[in-house]
Amino acid sequence: MTRFVDCVKLGINAEGLDEPPFPGPKGQEIFEKVSKQAWKDWLSKQTMLINENKLASFDPKHRAFLAEERTRFLFEGNNEMPDGYVPPKA
């Protein structure tokens, strides 16, 4: 059965995630407040941040940076691109 949430990122009632994206309170908060589309948008932004900033998933500083950016993106409406980012040409 499809589950709907009032998405804090998109500001609409939309299809929710099927399960929390990761364990813990933050994963549960995202599950309750973020839509599938907003989470998909975050994953795209996260990939771009990892590539542009040459981040390593095993580095605790890099993981903390991504967690902070995730909160800013999903809950604070921030969608800034990294300095020097050039979007790919179509």
GICORSUL-V932777 format. One line per field, one symbol per residue. phi: phi as a letter, one per 30 degrees, with the letter a starting at -180 (. if undefined). A space follows every 10 residues. Layout:
BEGIN
phi=???
END
This chain:
BEGIN
phi=.dccbddddd ibdbecddae dadjdddddd edbbdedddd dddddedddd ddchdcddde ddddeddddd ddddccidbd cdeidbdddd
END
